[in-house]
Amino acid sequence: MENRDKIIQGLEKAYQKLIEFKKYKKTPLITSKDGKIIEIAPDKIQPATYAHK
């Protein structure tokens, strides 16, 4: 397994833990989209969609 793959795996795991934590605490995920700060309700957070080779 290459370092790149290990990094991507780690990021995916961290994202999954973040989603679980936000759903547990019932708090929104704060992020930015098109330069604007937005809140995403914990029940609307989508799983990671990154498809690496």
C-alpha positions in Angstrom: 0.0 0.0 0.0 1.4 3.4 -1.0 1.6 6.4 1.3 -1.0 8.1 -0.8 -3.5 5.3 -0.2 -2.7 5.3 3.5 -3.3 9.0 3.7 -6.6 8.7 1.8 -7.7 5.9 4.1 -6.9 8.0 7.2 -8.8 11.0 5.8 -11.8 8.8 5.1 -11.8 7.3 8.6 -11.5 10.8 10.1 -14.4 12.0 8.1 -16.5 9.0 9.1 -15.7 9.6 12.8 -16.7 13.3 12.3 -20.0 12.3 10.9 -20.7 9.8 13.7 -19.8 12.5 16.3 -22.0 15.1 14.7 -25.0 12.7 14.6 -24.3 11.7 18.2 -24.2 15.3 19.4 -27.0 16.4 17.0 -25.0 19.4 15.9 -24.6 20.8 12.4 -21.5 20.4 10.3 -20.1 23.9 9.5 -18.4 24.2 6.1 -18.1 26.6 3.2 -19.5 26.4 -0.3 -18.9 29.0 -3.0 -17.3 31.3 -0.5 -20.3 31.2 1.9 -20.4 29.5 5.3 -23.2 26.9 5.6 -24.6 24.5 8.1 -25.5 21.0 7.3 -27.9 19.2 9.6 -26.4 15.9 11.0 -29.1 13.8 9.3 -28.3 15.4 5.9 -24.6 14.7 6.0 -23.6 12.4 3.1 -20.9 9.7 3.4 -17.6 10.3 1.6 -17.8 10.0 -2.1 -14.1 10.0 -3.0 -13.2 7.2 -5.4 -9.4 6.7 -5.5 -7.6 4.4 -7.8 
